[in-house]
Amino acid sequence: MIVKTMLSIFLLTLATFGNYRGAYDQYILARNQFSQYNTGATRQEAIAKTQKVLVQRNRLMIEYLQSLSSVLTPDINQIVVELETWEKEVGNADTVPDINKISKSWEDRLEKITKLSNAARVLITSNRLGLLQDQLEIFKYPDGNNKTNAKLYEQKLLLAKSKRLEAESKLTNWQENYWGVDSLFSYLRESKDALVSASLLIYEVTPRP
C-alpha cells in the first residue's frame, strides 16, 4: 500500500500551481488595462484572461483533490466530477456578469471542498502513524529487561492508538459535523509523540555492534 505524505502531495501540485500563477498574473494585467481604458477590446481580453485563470484555478483544485484520493475516494471523485462539469461551462461565460456568476458557483463549493480535504489530510496522516505503530507492535519489549520500561512501552503504544482512533472517529460524518482540523491534528501529534517515545525505548535495548 502506498501512503502519501503531505510533502509528496505538495510536490505533485507544484507544477499545476505554476500554471495557475501564470494565468493569474495575466488576469491581473488584463483587468487593470480594462479598468484603465474600458474599451471593447480590453473588455474581451479581460474576459478571456478571467476564463483562463478560472480554469487553471479549477485544475489546481482537481489536482490537489486527486492527490488526496487514497482516502475518502468516492466523496473526492464526486466533487472532481462536479468541478470537471463546471469547467465545461466556463467557455460559455462571455460577459462580465456571466463570469461573476460562474465564479461564484465555484466558490460556493469551497466550504464542502475544505471540509473534505481536511478530513482526507487527517486520514492520510493517521494512516502513516498506523503503519508506524504496526511496525513497532512487531517488536515486543525484550524479556529480562527493565519491566518498568516494558510496561511504559505498551502504554505508549496504547496511547498512540487511542489518540489516532479518536481523531478518526470524529470524521464519520465529515459533511454534517463541524470540528476544528487543528484539534484533530493535535490528537495525531500526541499519537506521534507516543510512538516516538516507544521507538526510543526499543532503541535503548537494541544490541548494537
N, C-alpha and C positions, 0 to 999 in steps of 0.2 A: 504494500500500500504506500502510495506517495503522500506525504504530509507536507503541505506547503507552509512556508514561513511568511510572515508579513513582509520581510525584506524581498523574498522572491516575487511576491505579488507586486510590490512596488516596482521592481525591475521590469516585470512583464508589461506594465502600463506606461513605462517611461517614454517609449517611442511614440505611443499614441498621444501622450501629453504634449510632446514636442509639436505634433501636427496641430493640436488644439491651440497651443500658444501662438503658433504662426498665424493661424486663422483669426485668432483674437486680435493680434496686432493689426492685421489688415482691416478688420472690422472697425477698430478704433479710428484708424486713419480715414476710412470711408465715411464714418459717422461724423467726424469733425469737418470733413470737406462739405458734406451735405448741410451741416449746421451753418457753415460759413457762406456757401454760395447758393444753396437752396434752388438748384436747377433740376430739370428733369433728368439730366444725365447723372448728376451726383446722387439724386434720389434712387435711381435704378442701381447705381453702383453700391450704395449703402444697403439696399435690399439684398442684392446678390451676396455681398460680404456677410450680411447678417445670416442669410440662409446657410452659408458655408460654415460660419462659426457655430451655429446651432447644430448642424450635422456632426461637426467634429467634437463638440461637447457631448453629444449623444453617444458617439462611438467610443469616446473615452469612458463614459459610464458603463457601456456594454462590456468593454474590455475588462474593466475593474470587476464587474459583477461575475463575468465568466471566470475570472481568476479565483473567485471565491466559491465556485460551484462544486467543489469536492464535498461540501455540506449544504444542506437545505436546497438540494438540486432542483426539485420540482418548483419550488417557490421562485428561485432565481431564474430558471428557464422561462417561467410565465412572464416575469417582468421584462426579461430580454426580448421576448416576442412582442410585448406591448411597445417597447422602445423601437424595435425594428419597424413595426407598423406605423408608429408615429413619424419616423424618419421619412417614410414614403410620402407623407403629406406636406413636408416642408417645401418641396418644389412648387406646390400649388399656392403657397402664401406669397403672393406677388404685390401686396400693398402693405404699407406700414401698419394699419390696423390688423391685417391678417397675420403679419409677423408677430405682433404683440400677443395676439390671441393664441397662436400655436406655441409661442414660447411659454406662456402662462400654463398651457395644458401640460407641458413637460414639467414645469416647476411644481405643479400640483401633485406630481408623483414623488416628489423628493422626500416627504415625511416617511412614506412607506419604504422607499429605497434605503433611506438612512437606517431605519429600524432593522431591515433585512440584512444590510451589510454589517451592522454592528453585531447582530446575532451570529452571522457567519464568522466574523472575526473572533468572537468569543469561542465558538465551537472549534475553529481551527487551532487556536491556542490550547484549548482544553485537550484536543486530540494529541497534540505534541507532548503535553505533560503526561497524558495517559500512556503513551509509548515509553516514555522515560520510566514511569512507575512500573510498567510491566517488566522492563529490564532489571530494575532494582529488586523486584519481588522474586526474581530467579535466584538472586544471591541471598541465601539465608545467613544471618549473622553467625559466624563460626562458633561451634560449641567449645566450651572451655575458656572462652574469652570473657571479658567483663560483662556480667549478667545485667548490670545496670544499663550499660550501653546497648546490649541486645534488646532489652525492653524499650529503651528510648528509640531504637531503630524501628521497631514495629509501630510505636506510637507515631513517629514521623510519617510513616507510610499511610497509616490510617487517617491522620490529619490531612495529608495531601489529597487522598481520595475523597474525603468528605467535603473539602472545600471545592474541589473540582466539580463534584456532583451537585453541590449546592448552586454553583454558577449555572450549570446546565439545566437544572430544574426550573429556573426562572425563565427559560426560553421556550417553554412548552407552547405557549400562545403568544408568540412574539408580536403578532399584529395587534392583539387586543390589550395586552398588558403593558403598562408603562414601567420601565425600570431604567435606572441610570447605568449606562455602559461602564462608567468608571467604577461603580460599586461591584460590578461583576468581575472586572479585571482585578479589583483588589482581592477578591476571593482567589483568583488564579495566581496572583502574586504570592499569597500565603501558601498556596499549594506548591508553587515552585520553590519557595524558601524551605519548605519542609522536605522536599525532595533533595535539595542541595545539602541540607543537614544530614539526611540519610546517606547520601553519597560520600560525604566526608567521614562518617562513621565506618563505612565499609572500607574506605581508602586507608584509614588508620590501621586496620588489621589485615590488610592485604600484603602478603610477603612480596618483598622487592629485592632484586639482586644487589 
